[in-house]
Amino acid sequence: MSFGTRVPAFCRVAISLVVLAILTGSAWAQGVLKILRETGARDVRINIVILAEGYTAGQQGAFDFDAANMINTLLADPFYSSYGQFFNAYSIFVASNESGADNPSTNTNVDTYFNSTFGSFGIDRLLTIPPNDTDSNYNDGEGRVFNLLANLLPEYDVVILLVNDSKYGGSGGPVAIASTNQLST
C-alpha cells in the first residue's frame, strides 16, 4: 500500500493548523485587539495598550470592563486629563487557561499566558513576567508581549499588562504590570 499524494482535505487543514501552532508557539495566542478610545492617527498620538493576563476565555467581558476602567481612571487624573486628546487606547485580549497569577508565598501556581508571578526577587508584591528570578526565558513572558504587539499594534508607545488577581502588586519596566486590585490600577 502506498501513501501517494492523495491526502484528504480535512487532513491538510489539520496539518496546516498544527504547523501554524508550532511556528507561532501556540494556537490560541492570536489575541483580540479592541479600540478603547481613538482621538487621532496612531502616528501622531501616544498609543497605550492594555494586555490581558490571567483572564480565561470566559472572562473576556471582565477584562474589557477592567481595561476600560483602567484607561478612564488614568486619563481622569489631573496630570493627564488636560492632554486627553493626545492619547489613543487599545486592549489586547489573550485567554489564559486559568485565572490569576502565580504566588509562591501561598503555593499558588496557575497556567497563564504571560506567566505572571508575585513575590519576584523575594519582594511579596513585586508582580513580574519572565525573564525574572523564577523563569529566565524571555520568550515565556516579555517575548510573548512584544510578539503580539508586533502583529497587532506595532505603533504602541505604552504597554500595560493587567493581571486578573485581586492581590495588590505590580512593577515597571518595558512592560508596566498591575494587578486588578483597586490600589494597583
Sequence and secondary structure as in RCSB ss.txt:
>XXXX:A:sequence
MSFGTRVPAFCRVAISLVVLAILTGSAWAQGVLKILRETGARDVRINIVILAEGYTAGQQGAFDFDAANMINTLL
ADPFYSSYGQFFNAYSIFVASNESGADNPSTNTNVDTYFNSTFGSFGIDRLLTIPPNDTDSNYNDGEGRVFNLLA
NLLPEYDVVILLVNDSKYGGSGGPVAIASTNQLST
>XXXX:A:secstr
    S   HHHHHHHHHHHHHHHHS TT   EEEEEE  S GGGSEEEEEEEES  GGGHHHHHHHHHHHHHHHH
HSHHHHTTGGGEEEEEEE   SSSS BBGGGTB    SS  BSSGGG TTB B SSSSS   GGGTHHHHHHHHH
HH TT  EEEEEE   S  EE SSSEEEESSTTT 
